[in-house]
Amino acid sequence: MEKVLFKIAKQWIAGNTIDDALISAKTAYKSGRYAIINKLGEYHTSKKQITSTIAEYKKIINSFRKWKIRGAISIKPTQIGLSINQKQCYQNFERIIQDARHAHVFVWLDMESSEHTDETIEIYNSFFSKYERIGIALQANLKRTEDDLSSLLRIGAKIRLVKGAYREKERISFKSKEDVDKNYVKLMKILFKKGNEFAIATHDEKIIQKAENLAKKYPKKFEFQMLKGIRDELKPKLIKKKFVVSDYIPYGINWLPYSFRRIKERKRNILLLGNSLIQSQRV
């Protein structure tokens, strides 16, 4: 069963190693797309594991120029110490930012479950004042996100808008696909009206079309972000229209829980996976 799941997950997981991720990034770059690399794994409490994760992100940052790739990294706060305490996370994030600043690499701060939302925004606010090439993910499935977005836009924050993949309580989140999509579009309109630099992270073609229409009315610096291997038939069409497209490229041995979360996020992801798998076998 795990072998079958891995064959499917391989569509959006680069592999186990940094080189696997960089090879995927190089492939994307040759096709006119940028790359965002994320090491899989979260909720680390082992200092050895955290130190190893930091070292890998630093290695990726310093490999982009060597590999001739225009890329970014995406970090989960619980990967680098937030599960121990916020101070530890701040210190470790600072170490990564120092390398990113030197190499002029963009850093995305991933958003995790709602219990970490306030802390993640605090971390972002603290570092954005020191290094502006940092963005933060916001989840459309959370009811609080509209307020968070307004606050962050006031400081000129760079936002990645996602639908959200974590199971949340009904009182704080939208549960149906229709409600999440409706809120996503609402937040996306705010980004086009008031944002400066942002990412529309979705595989939903209807939402992508809405974004294209908004871009005509509100010319802004933004990009479309999609998982490696998903909607590969759509990405060249967007590039041809002069839109920036980035592949989100996860790698690492912790592929199983990540893949389950992606599939559970929306049933449509299963269909997208199947379609992408068929497309890849035709070429």
N, C-alpha and C positions, 0 to 999 in steps of 0.2 A: 504493500500500500504506500509506504513512504517513498519507494522508487518512482511510483506513478505520480505522486504529488510533487516530487522533485523535478520530474520531467516538465510538469506544468509550471512550477515555480521558477524554473530555469529561464522562462520567458522574461521574468522581471528581476531575477537575481543574477548578478554578474558572475558569481562564483564564490570561492572561499577566501581568496587572497586579494591584497592590494593590487597586484599586477592584473588579476582578472578584472577588477574594477577599472583600472587605467586602460586596459585593452578595449573594454566597452565604451569608455569615454572617448578614446581615440577613434573608434568606429563611428560614434555619434558625430564627432567633430568633422570627420571626413565627409559626412552627409549634410553638413551645414547646421548641425545642432550643437548646443553647449551641453555641459555635463554638470550634474550635482551628485557628488558621491557621499553615501551614507554607510557607515559601518553598522551592521546589525547588532542588536543587543541593547538592553536597558536595565535599569534598577540594579546597577552594579554597587556592591558594598565592599568588595575585596579591593584593597589598595593596589595589589598586583594587577588585577584586571583593569582598574581605572588607569593606572600608569601605562599599561600596554595600549589601551584605547587612545589615550592622549598621544602616545608616540606614533601610532598609526595615522592619526589625523595630521600630525605634523609632517610625517613622511609624504602623505598625499599632497599636502600644500606645496611642499618643496619639490614634488615630482612633476607638477603641471608644466612648468617651463621646459624641463628636460624632455618630457614627452610631447611637447608642442601642442598642448591642449588648453583651451580656454574653459576653465572649470571652477566650480565652487564646492564647498563641503556643507553638509547638513548634520548638525549635532543634537542629540537628545540630552537635556541636562542631567537625567538620571544615569547617563553613561559615564559622566565625569564628576560624580560626587554628590549630586543633589540628594540621593538616597541616604547619604550620611548626614550632611547638613549643607546649608546654603553657602556658608563661608568656604567650605571645601570646593564647591562647584565654582564659585567666583575665582578662586585662586587658580584652579585648573583651566578654566576658560581663558583667563588672562594669558596663560602659557601658550595656548593655541592662537589667540589673537595676535600675540607678538610676532609669531611666524607669518600669520596671514597678512599683517600690516607690511612686513618686509617684502613679501612676495606679491603683494597687491591682489590677494585672493578674497573673493566674497565668501562670507560665512552666513549660513542660514541656521537659526535656532529653531529646532523642531518643537512643536507643542505636543505634550503628552496628555494623560488623563486629567480631568478637571481639578483634581486635588493639587496639581502643580501649576495651574494657570497663573495665579497671582505671583508665585515665585519666579516663574519663567519671564513674565512681563517685567518684574523688578530687575532681573538679571539683564534683560535686553536694554531697558532704560539706562542702566548704569554704564553699559559698554558702548551704547550708541553715541553717547556724548564724547567718547574717546576715539572711536573708530566707526566711521559712517558706512563702511562697506559690510554692514550686518543687517540681516533681515529676520523677521519673525513670522512664524506660521500662526494663523488664526483659523478656528474651526467653525464652519457654518452651522453645525448641528447644535452648538451651545447657544442658549438664549441670551447669555451675557455678551456675546461677541460684538454686537452692534455698539454697545457702550465702550468696550475695549478698543474697537477700531477707531471710534471718534477720538478717544484719548490719545492713542498712538499717532494718529494722523496730525494731531496738533503739534507734535514734536518733529514731524517730517519722517516718521518711521517708514521703513520699507517692508511691505506686507506680502506674505504668500497666503493666498486664500485657498483653504482646503475644505472638504466636506466634513471630515472627522471620522476616525476609525475606531475610537474607543467606546466601549459600552458605558453609557451614562444614565443616571436616574431621570425619570420622566419630568420631574419638576424643574430640572435645569437644562433639559435638552429637547430638541425636536426629534420625534421618533420615526415618523413616516418619511419615505423618500420624497413625497410631494412637498412636505413642509420644509425639509432640509434644502431641497432644490429652490424653493421659493425664497428662503432666507439667503441662500447663496447668491441668487440673482440680485436681491435687495442690497446685500453687502458689496457685490461687484459694482453696482451702479454708484455707490458711495465712493468706491475706489477710483472710478473713472472721473467722477466729479471733483473729488478733493485730494486724491492721492498723487504722489509724485513719481514713484518708482515701485512697481508691484508685480506680483505673479498670479496668474489665473491657473491654478493647479486642478485640472479636471480632465476626465476623458469623455465627458458628456457632450455630444456633438451639438445638441440644442443650446446648451449654455455657451459653448465655444462660438456658435453663430451669433448669439446675443452680444458676446464680447466683441466680435468683429464689427457689429453694427455700432456699438458704443464707441469703438475706436475711431470711427468715422466722425462722430460728433464731438468726441473729446480726445484729441490726439495726445497721448501720454506715452511715457517710457514704461513699457510693461512687456512681459513675456508669458508664453504658455508653457506650463510644465506638465509633463506626463511621465509615467513610469517607463523605464526601459522595456522595449518589446511590446508595449501596448499602444494601439492606434497608430502603428507605423505606416499605415496606408494614408492617414490623415496628415501626419507631420510634414511630408514634402509639399503638400498643397498649401499649408500655412506658410511655410518658408517661401514658396513661390509668390505668395501675396505680401512678402516682405515683413512677416511677423517673426519675432525671435522665439525659438522653441528650444527648451532644455529637456534633456532626459534625466530623470531622477534614477540614480543607479545605486541600489543597495548591494552590499556584498557581506560575506561572512558565514560562519557555520550556524548561526541562529536564524536560519531561513524559515523554519517550520512555523513558529508562532507568528512571525511577521506575515507570512503568506496566508495563514488562517484568518488573521485580522483583516487583511486586504479583501479576502473573499467574503467575509461576513459583513464588511463595511456596506456593500450593496450587492444584491443578487446579480445585478447587471455586470459586475466585474467577472463573474463566471463566464458569461457570454462573450465578453471582450477577450478573456483569456483564450477561450476556444477558438474564436475568430482569428486571433493573432497567431495561434499555434498552426492553424490551417494555412494562413498566409505565408508563414515562414517555411512550411513544407513544400510550398509551390515554387519557391525561388531557389 
